[in-house]
Amino acid sequence: EAGPTMVGDEHSDPNLMDFLGARKRNMPGNNFCEYYVNDVPRVVLDKLEKLGYRVVSMTGVGQTLVWCLHRE
């Protein structure tokens, strides 16, 4: 999978978004903001693993892949 990678919404932890190097944007037509990074998902998942996050599940929604993570 190629980047960019969506990593959060407008209510996400700002410290975590900083750690990931994420930028907030508002796409035309959306009434919400999202955080994204230019990294591929593998790089993002590696960074999150260093913080104790683990993949719980993964699914595809149309052209989008969604990972669900949990931290102990």
Secondary structure in CASP SS format (residue, H / E / C, confidence):
PFRMAT SS
TARGET T0000
AUTHOR 0000-0000-0000
METHOD secondary structure of the structure
MODEL  1
E C 1.00
A C 1.00
G C 1.00
P C 1.00
T E 1.00
M E 1.00
V E 1.00
G E 1.00
D E 1.00
E C 1.00
H C 1.00
S C 1.00
D C 1.00
P H 1.00
N H 1.00
L H 1.00
M H 1.00
D H 1.00
F H 1.00
L H 1.00
G C 1.00
A C 1.00
R E 1.00
K E 1.00
R E 1.00
N C 1.00
M C 1.00
P C 1.00
G C 1.00
N C 1.00
N C 1.00
F C 1.00
C C 1.00
E E 1.00
Y E 1.00
Y E 1.00
V E 1.00
N C 1.00
D C 1.00
V C 1.00
P H 1.00
R H 1.00
V H 1.00
V H 1.00
L H 1.00
D H 1.00
K H 1.00
L H 1.00
E H 1.00
K H 1.00
L C 1.00
G C 1.00
Y E 1.00
R E 1.00
V E 1.00
V E 1.00
S E 1.00
M E 1.00
T E 1.00
G E 1.00
V E 1.00
G C 1.00
Q C 1.00
T E 1.00
L E 1.00
V E 1.00
W E 1.00
C E 1.00
L E 1.00
H E 1.00
R E 1.00
E C 1.00
END
